[in-house]
Amino acid sequence: MTGNEYQKLAARTMNPALTRRDVLINGVMGLCGEAGEAIDIVKKHLAQGHALDRDGLIKELGDVAWYLAETATALDIGLDEVLERNIEKLKNRYPEGFSAEKSQHRQAGDV
């Protein structure tokens, strides 16, 4: 499944009563909320001695994907393009692959 295919299917479950502005707000707030739920699972594993809830974390990642798709929809951009732009940014930032040295010496505003 491509990102755009996912986005189209996910859009079927978006609230049709929301304005584009409200879809944008809901999408970004949802991203923050779901990311918080994901980190809570990892926190319980790393700091509280729980077994890693792998299935729970996968479900939260799916929720993050849903809100990412909703936010992209609000911006009238396909999820494939969002993902492609991110890879291009990373290629420019780390043309030889990740480097701790390059990461530590990035300038503000670097791509």
PDB file as gemmi writes it, atoms N, CA and C in Angstrom:
CRYST1    1.000    1.000    1.000  90.00  90.00  90.00 P 1                      
ATOM      1  N   MET A   1       0.839  -1.176   0.000  1.00  0.00           N  
ATOM      2  CA  MET A   1       0.000   0.000   0.000  1.00  0.00           C  
ATOM      3  C   MET A   1       0.884   1.238   0.000  1.00  0.00           C  
ATOM      4  N   THR A   2       0.573   2.181  -0.828  1.00  0.00           N  
ATOM      5  CA  THR A   2       1.322   3.433  -0.850  1.00  0.00           C  
ATOM      6  C   THR A   2       0.778   4.380   0.222  1.00  0.00           C  
ATOM      7  N   GLY A   3       1.525   5.411   0.486  1.00  0.00           N  
ATOM      8  CA  GLY A   3       1.052   6.429   1.420  1.00  0.00           C  
ATOM      9  C   GLY A   3      -0.240   7.075   0.943  1.00  0.00           C  
ATOM     10  N   ASN A   4      -0.308   7.362  -0.348  1.00  0.00           N  
ATOM     11  CA  ASN A   4      -1.520   7.982  -0.888  1.00  0.00           C  
ATOM     12  C   ASN A   4      -2.721   7.057  -0.802  1.00  0.00           C  
ATOM     13  N   GLU A   5      -2.502   5.757  -1.018  1.00  0.00           N  
ATOM     14  CA  GLU A   5      -3.602   4.800  -0.879  1.00  0.00           C  
ATOM     15  C   GLU A   5      -4.092   4.766   0.570  1.00  0.00           C  
ATOM     16  N   TYR A   6      -3.151   4.742   1.496  1.00  0.00           N  
ATOM     17  CA  TYR A   6      -3.511   4.775   2.913  1.00  0.00           C  
ATOM     18  C   TYR A   6      -4.300   6.044   3.220  1.00  0.00           C  
ATOM     19  N   GLN A   7      -3.795   7.179   2.734  1.00  0.00           N  
ATOM     20  CA  GLN A   7      -4.432   8.468   2.997  1.00  0.00           C  
ATOM     21  C   GLN A   7      -5.877   8.475   2.500  1.00  0.00           C  
ATOM     22  N   LYS A   8      -6.096   7.932   1.328  1.00  0.00           N  
ATOM     23  CA  LYS A   8      -7.446   7.890   0.758  1.00  0.00           C  
ATOM     24  C   LYS A   8      -8.368   7.025   1.621  1.00  0.00           C  
ATOM     25  N   LEU A   9      -7.881   5.867   2.047  1.00  0.00           N  
ATOM     26  CA  LEU A   9      -8.685   4.982   2.883  1.00  0.00           C  
ATOM     27  C   LEU A   9      -8.930   5.592   4.265  1.00  0.00           C  
ATOM     28  N   ALA A  10      -7.910   6.217   4.827  1.00  0.00           N  
ATOM     29  CA  ALA A  10      -8.043   6.843   6.145  1.00  0.00           C  
ATOM     30  C   ALA A  10      -9.043   7.999   6.094  1.00  0.00           C  
ATOM     31  N   ALA A  11      -9.080   8.717   4.982  1.00  0.00           N  
ATOM     32  CA  ALA A  11      -9.977   9.867   4.846  1.00  0.00           C  
ATOM     33  C   ALA A  11     -11.444   9.461   4.971  1.00  0.00           C  
ATOM     34  N   ARG A  12     -11.749   8.210   4.693  1.00  0.00           N  
ATOM     35  CA  ARG A  12     -13.125   7.736   4.815  1.00  0.00           C  
ATOM     36  C   ARG A  12     -13.621   7.823   6.257  1.00  0.00           C  
ATOM     37  N   THR A  13     -12.690   7.861   7.214  1.00  0.00           N  
ATOM     38  CA  THR A  13     -13.084   7.901   8.625  1.00  0.00           C  
ATOM     39  C   THR A  13     -12.866   9.270   9.254  1.00  0.00           C  
ATOM     40  N   MET A  14     -12.568  10.279   8.422  1.00  0.00           N  
ATOM     41  CA  MET A  14     -12.461  11.643   8.930  1.00  0.00           C  
ATOM     42  C   MET A  14     -13.865  12.212   9.151  1.00  0.00           C  
ATOM     43  N   ASN A  15     -13.978  13.127  10.076  1.00  0.00           N  
ATOM     44  CA  ASN A  15     -15.257  13.766  10.372  1.00  0.00           C  
ATOM     45  C   ASN A  15     -15.615  14.728   9.244  1.00  0.00           C  
ATOM     46  N   PRO A  16     -16.645  14.440   8.457  1.00  0.00           N  
ATOM     47  CA  PRO A  16     -16.991  15.291   7.325  1.00  0.00           C  
ATOM     48  C   PRO A  16     -17.570  16.644   7.738  1.00  0.00           C  
ATOM     49  N   ALA A  17     -17.930  16.799   9.002  1.00  0.00           N  
ATOM     50  CA  ALA A  17     -18.486  18.072   9.460  1.00  0.00           C  
ATOM     51  C   ALA A  17     -17.409  19.114   9.745  1.00  0.00           C  
ATOM     52  N   LEU A  18     -16.149  18.692   9.774  1.00  0.00           N  
ATOM     53  CA  LEU A  18     -15.060  19.625  10.092  1.00  0.00           C  
ATOM     54  C   LEU A  18     -14.696  20.471   8.883  1.00  0.00           C  
ATOM     55  N   THR A  19     -14.383  21.736   9.144  1.00  0.00           N  
ATOM     56  CA  THR A  19     -13.836  22.601   8.100  1.00  0.00           C  
ATOM     57  C   THR A  19     -12.388  22.202   7.849  1.00  0.00           C  
ATOM     58  N   ARG A  20     -11.806  22.695   6.767  1.00  0.00           N  
ATOM     59  CA  ARG A  20     -10.397  22.400   6.474  1.00  0.00           C  
ATOM     60  C   ARG A  20      -9.515  22.866   7.631  1.00  0.00           C  
ATOM     61  N   ARG A  21      -9.817  24.034   8.181  1.00  0.00           N  
ATOM     62  CA  ARG A  21      -9.057  24.562   9.317  1.00  0.00           C  
ATOM     63  C   ARG A  21      -9.153  23.607  10.497  1.00  0.00           C  
ATOM     64  N   ASP A  22     -10.360  23.116  10.772  1.00  0.00           N  
ATOM     65  CA  ASP A  22     -10.557  22.204  11.888  1.00  0.00           C  
ATOM     66  C   ASP A  22      -9.864  20.857  11.652  1.00  0.00           C  
ATOM     67  N   VAL A  23      -9.837  20.413  10.401  1.00  0.00           N  
ATOM     68  CA  VAL A  23      -9.126  19.170  10.069  1.00  0.00           C  
ATOM     69  C   VAL A  23      -7.642  19.348  10.356  1.00  0.00           C  
ATOM     70  N   LEU A  24      -7.094  20.499   9.991  1.00  0.00           N  
ATOM     71  CA  LEU A  24      -5.680  20.780  10.256  1.00  0.00           C  
ATOM     72  C   LEU A  24      -5.402  20.773  11.757  1.00  0.00           C  
ATOM     73  N   ILE A  25      -6.236  21.465  12.515  1.00  0.00           N  
ATOM     74  CA  ILE A  25      -6.047  21.531  13.965  1.00  0.00           C  
ATOM     75  C   ILE A  25      -6.188  20.141  14.583  1.00  0.00           C  
ATOM     76  N   ASN A  26      -7.231  19.415  14.186  1.00  0.00           N  
ATOM     77  CA  ASN A  26      -7.442  18.072  14.717  1.00  0.00           C  
ATOM     78  C   ASN A  26      -6.269  17.153  14.380  1.00  0.00           C  
ATOM     79  N   GLY A  27      -5.766  17.270  13.152  1.00  0.00           N  
ATOM     80  CA  GLY A  27      -4.652  16.428  12.736  1.00  0.00           C  
ATOM     81  C   GLY A  27      -3.401  16.667  13.546  1.00  0.00           C  
ATOM     82  N   VAL A  28      -3.045  17.927  13.734  1.00  0.00           N  
ATOM     83  CA  VAL A  28      -1.820  18.231  14.472  1.00  0.00           C  
ATOM     84  C   VAL A  28      -1.977  17.905  15.954  1.00  0.00           C  
ATOM     85  N   MET A  29      -3.147  18.217  16.517  1.00  0.00           N  
ATOM     86  CA  MET A  29      -3.371  17.856  17.926  1.00  0.00           C  
ATOM     87  C   MET A  29      -3.364  16.341  18.090  1.00  0.00           C  
ATOM     88  N   GLY A  30      -3.949  15.627  17.141  1.00  0.00           N  
ATOM     89  CA  GLY A  30      -3.956  14.172  17.207  1.00  0.00           C  
ATOM     90  C   GLY A  30      -2.559  13.587  17.128  1.00  0.00           C  
ATOM     91  N   LEU A  31      -1.715  14.169  16.268  1.00  0.00           N  
ATOM     92  CA  LEU A  31      -0.321  13.711  16.185  1.00  0.00           C  
ATOM     93  C   LEU A  31       0.365  13.824  17.543  1.00  0.00           C  
ATOM     94  N   CYS A  32       0.171  14.964  18.187  1.00  0.00           N  
ATOM     95  CA  CYS A  32       0.799  15.171  19.498  1.00  0.00           C  
ATOM     96  C   CYS A  32       0.257  14.183  20.525  1.00  0.00           C  
ATOM     97  N   GLY A  33      -1.036  13.989  20.543  1.00  0.00           N  
ATOM     98  CA  GLY A  33      -1.640  13.076  21.504  1.00  0.00           C  
ATOM     99  C   GLY A  33      -1.192  11.640  21.317  1.00  0.00           C  
ATOM    100  N   GLU A  34      -1.188  11.192  20.073  1.00  0.00           N  
ATOM    101  CA  GLU A  34      -0.797   9.804  19.806  1.00  0.00           C  
ATOM    102  C   GLU A  34       0.689   9.585  20.044  1.00  0.00           C  
ATOM    103  N   ALA A  35       1.508  10.596  19.732  1.00  0.00           N  
ATOM    104  CA  ALA A  35       2.937  10.484  20.033  1.00  0.00           C  
ATOM    105  C   ALA A  35       3.134  10.356  21.543  1.00  0.00           C  
ATOM    106  N   GLY A  36       2.323  11.078  22.308  1.00  0.00           N  
ATOM    107  CA  GLY A  36       2.375  10.966  23.763  1.00  0.00           C  
ATOM    108  C   GLY A  36       2.009   9.571  24.242  1.00  0.00           C  
ATOM    109  N   GLU A  37       1.004   8.968  23.616  1.00  0.00           N  
ATOM    110  CA  GLU A  37       0.622   7.609  23.992  1.00  0.00           C  
ATOM    111  C   GLU A  37       1.738   6.618  23.641  1.00  0.00           C  
ATOM    112  N   ALA A  38       2.414   6.850  22.524  1.00  0.00           N  
ATOM    113  CA  ALA A  38       3.523   5.971  22.138  1.00  0.00           C  
ATOM    114  C   ALA A  38       4.672   6.083  23.135  1.00  0.00           C  
ATOM    115  N   ILE A  39       5.020   7.307  23.514  1.00  0.00           N  
ATOM    116  CA  ILE A  39       6.141   7.463  24.441  1.00  0.00           C  
ATOM    117  C   ILE A  39       5.784   6.914  25.821  1.00  0.00           C  
ATOM    118  N   ASP A  40       4.502   6.945  26.184  1.00  0.00           N  
ATOM    119  CA  ASP A  40       4.101   6.381  27.466  1.00  0.00           C  
ATOM    120  C   ASP A  40       4.376   4.880  27.512  1.00  0.00           C  
ATOM    121  N   ILE A  41       4.140   4.199  26.405  1.00  0.00           N  
ATOM    122  CA  ILE A  41       4.430   2.756  26.343  1.00  0.00           C  
ATOM    123  C   ILE A  41       5.930   2.513  26.508  1.00  0.00           C  
ATOM    124  N   VAL A  42       6.737   3.319  25.827  1.00  0.00           N  
ATOM    125  CA  VAL A  42       8.194   3.169  25.919  1.00  0.00           C  
ATOM    126  C   VAL A  42       8.683   3.544  27.321  1.00  0.00           C  
ATOM    127  N   LYS A  43       8.110   4.601  27.903  1.00  0.00           N  
ATOM    128  CA  LYS A  43       8.473   5.004  29.271  1.00  0.00           C  
ATOM    129  C   LYS A  43       8.218   3.876  30.260  1.00  0.00           C  
ATOM    130  N   LYS A  44       7.045   3.250  30.155  1.00  0.00           N  
ATOM    131  CA  LYS A  44       6.735   2.151  31.067  1.00  0.00           C  
ATOM    132  C   LYS A  44       7.737   1.010  30.918  1.00  0.00           C  
ATOM    133  N   HIS A  45       8.177   0.788  29.683  1.00  0.00           N  
ATOM    134  CA  HIS A  45       9.158  -0.271  29.431  1.00  0.00           C  
ATOM    135  C   HIS A  45      10.528   0.100  30.001  1.00  0.00           C  
ATOM    136  N   LEU A  46      10.994   1.296  29.696  1.00  0.00           N  
ATOM    137  CA  LEU A  46      12.357   1.680  30.074  1.00  0.00           C  
ATOM    138  C   LEU A  46      12.493   2.121  31.525  1.00  0.00           C  
ATOM    139  N   ALA A  47      11.479   2.798  32.053  1.00  0.00           N  
ATOM    140  CA  ALA A  47      11.632   3.380  33.384  1.00  0.00           C  
ATOM    141  C   ALA A  47      10.863   2.652  34.471  1.00  0.00           C  
ATOM    142  N   GLN A  48       9.903   1.809  34.094  1.00  0.00           N  
ATOM    143  CA  GLN A  48       9.071   1.183  35.115  1.00  0.00           C  
ATOM    144  C   GLN A  48       9.130  -0.338  35.091  1.00  0.00           C  
ATOM    145  N   GLY A  49       9.973  -0.885  34.235  1.00  0.00           N  
ATOM    146  CA  GLY A  49      10.193  -2.317  34.235  1.00  0.00           C  
ATOM    147  C   GLY A  49       9.115  -3.156  33.562  1.00  0.00           C  
ATOM    148  N   HIS A  50       8.204  -2.527  32.837  1.00  0.00           N  
ATOM    149  CA  HIS A  50       7.174  -3.295  32.120  1.00  0.00           C  
ATOM    150  C   HIS A  50       7.797  -3.964  30.897  1.00  0.00           C  
ATOM    151  N   ALA A  51       7.212  -5.072  30.493  1.00  0.00           N  
ATOM    152  CA  ALA A  51       7.586  -5.649  29.200  1.00  0.00           C  
ATOM    153  C   ALA A  51       7.156  -4.661  28.119  1.00  0.00           C  
ATOM    154  N   LEU A  52       7.923  -4.596  27.054  1.00  0.00           N  
ATOM    155  CA  LEU A  52       7.544  -3.701  25.961  1.00  0.00           C  
ATOM    156  C   LEU A  52       6.236  -4.187  25.354  1.00  0.00           C  
ATOM    157  N   ASP A  53       5.242  -3.320  25.336  1.00  0.00           N  
ATOM    158  CA  ASP A  53       3.945  -3.625  24.725  1.00  0.00           C  
ATOM    159  C   ASP A  53       4.057  -3.349  23.230  1.00  0.00           C  
ATOM    160  N   ARG A  54       4.663  -4.294  22.536  1.00  0.00           N  
ATOM    161  CA  ARG A  54       4.931  -4.134  21.100  1.00  0.00           C  
ATOM    162  C   ARG A  54       3.647  -3.929  20.311  1.00  0.00           C  
ATOM    163  N   ASP A  55       2.633  -4.735  20.584  1.00  0.00           N  
ATOM    164  CA  ASP A  55       1.368  -4.597  19.860  1.00  0.00           C  
ATOM    165  C   ASP A  55       0.716  -3.251  20.142  1.00  0.00           C  
ATOM    166  N   GLY A  56       0.756  -2.813  21.386  1.00  0.00           N  
ATOM    167  CA  GLY A  56       0.209  -1.503  21.734  1.00  0.00           C  
ATOM    168  C   GLY A  56       0.945  -0.385  21.028  1.00  0.00           C  
ATOM    169  N   LEU A  57       2.276  -0.501  20.963  1.00  0.00           N  
ATOM    170  CA  LEU A  57       3.075   0.519  20.290  1.00  0.00           C  
ATOM    171  C   LEU A  57       2.777   0.548  18.791  1.00  0.00           C  
ATOM    172  N   ILE A  58       2.602  -0.618  18.195  1.00  0.00           N  
ATOM    173  CA  ILE A  58       2.256  -0.678  16.773  1.00  0.00           C  
ATOM    174  C   ILE A  58       0.906  -0.006  16.533  1.00  0.00           C  
ATOM    175  N   LYS A  59      -0.051  -0.244  17.433  1.00  0.00           N  
ATOM    176  CA  LYS A  59      -1.358   0.405  17.293  1.00  0.00           C  
ATOM    177  C   LYS A  59      -1.227   1.918  17.395  1.00  0.00           C  
ATOM    178  N   GLU A  60      -0.414   2.393  18.319  1.00  0.00           N  
ATOM    179  CA  GLU A  60      -0.217   3.845  18.452  1.00  0.00           C  
ATOM    180  C   GLU A  60       0.466   4.418  17.214  1.00  0.00           C  
ATOM    181  N   LEU A  61       1.423   3.684  16.647  1.00  0.00           N  
ATOM    182  CA  LEU A  61       2.051   4.148  15.409  1.00  0.00           C  
ATOM    183  C   LEU A  61       1.024   4.247  14.287  1.00  0.00           C  
ATOM    184  N   GLY A  62       0.079   3.314  14.254  1.00  0.00           N  
ATOM    185  CA  GLY A  62      -1.000   3.391  13.281  1.00  0.00           C  
ATOM    186  C   GLY A  62      -1.847   4.633  13.488  1.00  0.00           C  
ATOM    187  N   ASP A  63      -2.111   4.984  14.747  1.00  0.00           N  
ATOM    188  CA  ASP A  63      -2.867   6.202  15.029  1.00  0.00           C  
ATOM    189  C   ASP A  63      -2.081   7.444  14.609  1.00  0.00           C  
ATOM    190  N   VAL A  64      -0.771   7.429  14.832  1.00  0.00           N  
ATOM    191  CA  VAL A  64       0.079   8.531  14.366  1.00  0.00           C  
ATOM    192  C   VAL A  64      -0.039   8.662  12.841  1.00  0.00           C  
ATOM    193  N   ALA A  65      -0.004   7.523  12.157  1.00  0.00           N  
ATOM    194  CA  ALA A  65      -0.126   7.539  10.689  1.00  0.00           C  
ATOM    195  C   ALA A  65      -1.463   8.126  10.261  1.00  0.00           C  
ATOM    196  N   TRP A  66      -2.533   7.797  10.971  1.00  0.00           N  
ATOM    197  CA  TRP A  66      -3.852   8.314  10.620  1.00  0.00           C  
ATOM    198  C   TRP A  66      -3.881   9.831  10.726  1.00  0.00           C  
ATOM    199  N   TYR A  67      -3.351  10.360  11.831  1.00  0.00           N  
ATOM    200  CA  TYR A  67      -3.347  11.814  12.014  1.00  0.00           C  
ATOM    201  C   TYR A  67      -2.375  12.502  11.056  1.00  0.00           C  
ATOM    202  N   LEU A  68      -1.296  11.844  10.704  1.00  0.00           N  
ATOM    203  CA  LEU A  68      -0.389  12.376   9.688  1.00  0.00           C  
ATOM    204  C   LEU A  68      -1.122  12.500   8.354  1.00  0.00           C  
ATOM    205  N   ALA A  69      -1.859  11.454   7.998  1.00  0.00           N  
ATOM    206  CA  ALA A  69      -2.627  11.475   6.755  1.00  0.00           C  
ATOM    207  C   ALA A  69      -3.692  12.569   6.798  1.00  0.00           C  
ATOM    208  N   GLU A  70      -4.353  12.726   7.939  1.00  0.00           N  
ATOM    209  CA  GLU A  70      -5.375  13.774   8.056  1.00  0.00           C  
ATOM    210  C   GLU A  70      -4.750  15.154   7.888  1.00  0.00           C  
ATOM    211  N   THR A  71      -3.600  15.370   8.501  1.00  0.00           N  
ATOM    212  CA  THR A  71      -2.931  16.666   8.395  1.00  0.00           C  
ATOM    213  C   THR A  71      -2.504  16.941   6.960  1.00  0.00           C  
ATOM    214  N   ALA A  72      -1.965  15.938   6.290  1.00  0.00           N  
ATOM    215  CA  ALA A  72      -1.586  16.101   4.878  1.00  0.00           C  
ATOM    216  C   ALA A  72      -2.814  16.426   4.033  1.00  0.00           C  
ATOM    217  N   THR A  73      -3.937  15.783   4.314  1.00  0.00           N  
ATOM    218  CA  THR A  73      -5.169  16.061   3.592  1.00  0.00           C  
ATOM    219  C   THR A  73      -5.580  17.512   3.780  1.00  0.00           C  
ATOM    220  N   ALA A  74      -5.476  18.023   4.995  1.00  0.00           N  
ATOM    221  CA  ALA A  74      -5.811  19.419   5.267  1.00  0.00           C  
ATOM    222  C   ALA A  74      -4.932  20.374   4.480  1.00  0.00           C  
ATOM    223  N   LEU A  75      -3.712  19.949   4.179  1.00  0.00           N  
ATOM    224  CA  LEU A  75      -2.764  20.780   3.417  1.00  0.00           C  
ATOM    225  C   LEU A  75      -2.864  20.549   1.913  1.00  0.00           C  
ATOM    226  N   ASP A  76      -3.789  19.687   1.494  1.00  0.00           N  
ATOM    227  CA  ASP A  76      -3.949  19.342   0.077  1.00  0.00           C  
ATOM    228  C   ASP A  76      -2.665  18.789  -0.524  1.00  0.00           C  
ATOM    229  N   ILE A  77      -2.031  17.897   0.200  1.00  0.00           N  
ATOM    230  CA  ILE A  77      -0.811  17.258  -0.288  1.00  0.00           C  
ATOM    231  C   ILE A  77      -0.931  15.754  -0.049  1.00  0.00           C  
ATOM    232  N   GLY A  78      -0.434  14.983  -0.986  1.00  0.00           N  
ATOM    233  CA  GLY A  78      -0.453  13.539  -0.830  1.00  0.00           C  
ATOM    234  C   GLY A  78       0.593  13.080   0.170  1.00  0.00           C  
ATOM    235  N   LEU A  79       0.269  12.027   0.891  1.00  0.00           N  
ATOM    236  CA  LEU A  79       1.199  11.474   1.869  1.00  0.00           C  
ATOM    237  C   LEU A  79       2.486  10.999   1.201  1.00  0.00           C  
ATOM    238  N   ASP A  80       2.386  10.478  -0.028  1.00  0.00           N  
ATOM    239  CA  ASP A  80       3.601  10.079  -0.752  1.00  0.00           C  
ATOM    240  C   ASP A  80       4.552  11.258  -0.896  1.00  0.00           C  
ATOM    241  N   GLU A  81       4.008  12.431  -1.226  1.00  0.00           N  
ATOM    242  CA  GLU A  81       4.868  13.606  -1.395  1.00  0.00           C  
ATOM    243  C   GLU A  81       5.486  14.043  -0.069  1.00  0.00           C  
ATOM    244  N   VAL A  82       4.729  13.966   1.006  1.00  0.00           N  
ATOM    245  CA  VAL A  82       5.273  14.293   2.327  1.00  0.00           C  
ATOM    246  C   VAL A  82       6.472  13.388   2.627  1.00  0.00           C  
ATOM    247  N   LEU A  83       6.299  12.091   2.380  1.00  0.00           N  
ATOM    248  CA  LEU A  83       7.370  11.129   2.659  1.00  0.00           C  
ATOM    249  C   LEU A  83       8.574  11.360   1.744  1.00  0.00           C  
ATOM    250  N   GLU A  84       8.309  11.633   0.457  1.00  0.00           N  
ATOM    251  CA  GLU A  84       9.401  11.888  -0.485  1.00  0.00           C  
ATOM    252  C   GLU A  84      10.166  13.145  -0.103  1.00  0.00           C  
ATOM    253  N   ARG A  85       9.457  14.204   0.297  1.00  0.00           N  
ATOM    254  CA  ARG A  85      10.138  15.443   0.701  1.00  0.00           C  
ATOM    255  C   ARG A  85      11.013  15.201   1.930  1.00  0.00           C  
ATOM    256  N   ASN A  86      10.527  14.369   2.848  1.00  0.00           N  
ATOM    257  CA  ASN A  86      11.315  14.076   4.034  1.00  0.00           C  
ATOM    258  C   ASN A  86      12.599  13.342   3.677  1.00  0.00           C  
ATOM    259  N   ILE A  87      12.515  12.386   2.775  1.00  0.00           N  
ATOM    260  CA  ILE A  87      13.716  11.653   2.356  1.00  0.00           C  
ATOM    261  C   ILE A  87      14.702  12.588   1.664  1.00  0.00           C  
ATOM    262  N   GLU A  88      14.199  13.492   0.830  1.00  0.00           N  
ATOM    263  CA  GLU A  88      15.090  14.459   0.170  1.00  0.00           C  
ATOM    264  C   GLU A  88      15.796  15.338   1.203  1.00  0.00           C  
ATOM    265  N   LYS A  89      15.054  15.784   2.222  1.00  0.00           N  
ATOM    266  CA  LYS A  89      15.648  16.587   3.285  1.00  0.00           C  
ATOM    267  C   LYS A  89      16.750  15.801   3.979  1.00  0.00           C  
ATOM    268  N   LEU A  90      16.483  14.532   4.279  1.00  0.00           N  
ATOM    269  CA  LEU A  90      17.479  13.702   4.963  1.00  0.00           C  
ATOM    270  C   LEU A  90      18.694  13.430   4.090  1.00  0.00           C  
ATOM    271  N   LYS A  91      18.472  13.227   2.796  1.00  0.00           N  
ATOM    272  CA  LYS A  91      19.604  13.031   1.874  1.00  0.00           C  
ATOM    273  C   LYS A  91      20.486  14.266   1.843  1.00  0.00           C  
ATOM    274  N   ASN A  92      19.876  15.445   1.852  1.00  0.00           N  
ATOM    275  CA  ASN A  92      20.649  16.688   1.858  1.00  0.00           C  
ATOM    276  C   ASN A  92      21.390  16.875   3.173  1.00  0.00           C  
ATOM    277  N   ARG A  93      20.740  16.526   4.259  1.00  0.00           N  
ATOM    278  CA  ARG A  93      21.335  16.709   5.583  1.00  0.00           C  
ATOM    279  C   ARG A  93      22.450  15.701   5.843  1.00  0.00           C  
ATOM    280  N   TYR A  94      22.232  14.459   5.418  1.00  0.00           N  
ATOM    281  CA  TYR A  94      23.195  13.375   5.667  1.00  0.00           C  
ATOM    282  C   TYR A  94      23.464  12.622   4.373  1.00  0.00           C  
ATOM    283  N   PRO A  95      24.186  13.239   3.426  1.00  0.00           N  
ATOM    284  CA  PRO A  95      24.385  12.598   2.126  1.00  0.00           C  
ATOM    285  C   PRO A  95      25.123  11.261   2.200  1.00  0.00           C  
ATOM    286  N   GLU A  96      25.915  11.050   3.225  1.00  0.00           N  
ATOM    287  CA  GLU A  96      26.657   9.800   3.382  1.00  0.00           C  
ATOM    288  C   GLU A  96      25.992   8.883   4.406  1.00  0.00           C  
ATOM    289  N   GLY A  97      24.797   9.224   4.846  1.00  0.00           N  
ATOM    290  CA  GLY A  97      24.137   8.506   5.925  1.00  0.00           C  
ATOM    291  C   GLY A  97      24.313   9.286   7.218  1.00  0.00           C  
ATOM    292  N   PHE A  98      23.632   8.867   8.267  1.00  0.00           N  
ATOM    293  CA  PHE A  98      23.679   9.603   9.533  1.00  0.00           C  
ATOM    294  C   PHE A  98      25.100   9.720  10.055  1.00  0.00           C  
ATOM    295  N   SER A  99      25.397  10.891  10.596  1.00  0.00           N  
ATOM    296  CA  SER A  99      26.690  11.160  11.218  1.00  0.00           C  
ATOM    297  C   SER A  99      26.435  11.967  12.484  1.00  0.00           C  
ATOM    298  N   ALA A 100      26.878  11.446  13.632  1.00  0.00           N  
ATOM    299  CA  ALA A 100      26.726  12.172  14.891  1.00  0.00           C  
ATOM    300  C   ALA A 100      27.445  13.512  14.808  1.00  0.00           C  
ATOM    301  N   GLU A 101      28.611  13.519  14.190  1.00  0.00           N  
ATOM    302  CA  GLU A 101      29.383  14.752  14.024  1.00  0.00           C  
ATOM    303  C   GLU A 101      28.570  15.789  13.255  1.00  0.00           C  
ATOM    304  N   LYS A 102      28.007  15.402  12.128  1.00  0.00           N  
ATOM    305  CA  LYS A 102      27.217  16.328  11.312  1.00  0.00           C  
ATOM    306  C   LYS A 102      25.964  16.780  12.065  1.00  0.00           C  
ATOM    307  N   SER A 103      25.363  15.882  12.811  1.00  0.00           N  
ATOM    308  CA  SER A 103      24.173  16.210  13.586  1.00  0.00           C  
ATOM    309  C   SER A 103      24.487  17.247  14.666  1.00  0.00           C  
ATOM    310  N   GLN A 104      25.625  17.082  15.317  1.00  0.00           N  
ATOM    311  CA  GLN A 104      25.994  17.980  16.408  1.00  0.00           C  
ATOM    312  C   GLN A 104      26.404  19.366  15.919  1.00  0.00           C  
ATOM    313  N   HIS A 105      26.793  19.485  14.655  1.00  0.00           N  
ATOM    314  CA  HIS A 105      27.282  20.763  14.138  1.00  0.00           C  
ATOM    315  C   HIS A 105      26.357  21.362  13.090  1.00  0.00           C  
ATOM    316  N   ARG A 106      25.100  20.996  13.132  1.00  0.00           N  
ATOM    317  CA  ARG A 106      24.125  21.603  12.222  1.00  0.00           C  
ATOM    318  C   ARG A 106      23.888  23.051  12.618  1.00  0.00           C  
ATOM    319  N   GLN A 107      23.680  23.880  11.639  1.00  0.00           N  
ATOM    320  CA  GLN A 107      23.370  25.290  11.874  1.00  0.00           C  
ATOM    321  C   GLN A 107      21.853  25.458  11.908  1.00  0.00           C  
ATOM    322  N   ALA A 108      21.390  26.442  12.651  1.00  0.00           N  
ATOM    323  CA  ALA A 108      19.964  26.750  12.662  1.00  0.00           C  
ATOM    324  C   ALA A 108      19.533  27.054  11.237  1.00  0.00           C  
ATOM    325  N   GLY A 109      18.406  26.497  10.829  1.00  0.00           N  
ATOM    326  CA  GLY A 109      17.915  26.729   9.485  1.00  0.00           C  
ATOM    327  C   GLY A 109      18.413  25.737   8.460  1.00  0.00           C  
ATOM    328  N   ASP A 110      19.371  24.860   8.852  1.00  0.00           N  
ATOM    329  CA  ASP A 110      19.823  23.833   7.912  1.00  0.00           C  
ATOM    330  C   ASP A 110      18.626  22.987   7.491  1.00  0.00           C  
ATOM    331  N   VAL A 111      18.676  22.510   6.283  1.00  0.00           N  
ATOM    332  CA  VAL A 111      17.585  21.690   5.760  1.00  0.00           C  
ATOM    333  C   VAL A 111      17.411  20.461   6.604  1.00  0.00           C  
TER     334      VAL A 111                                                      
END                                                                             
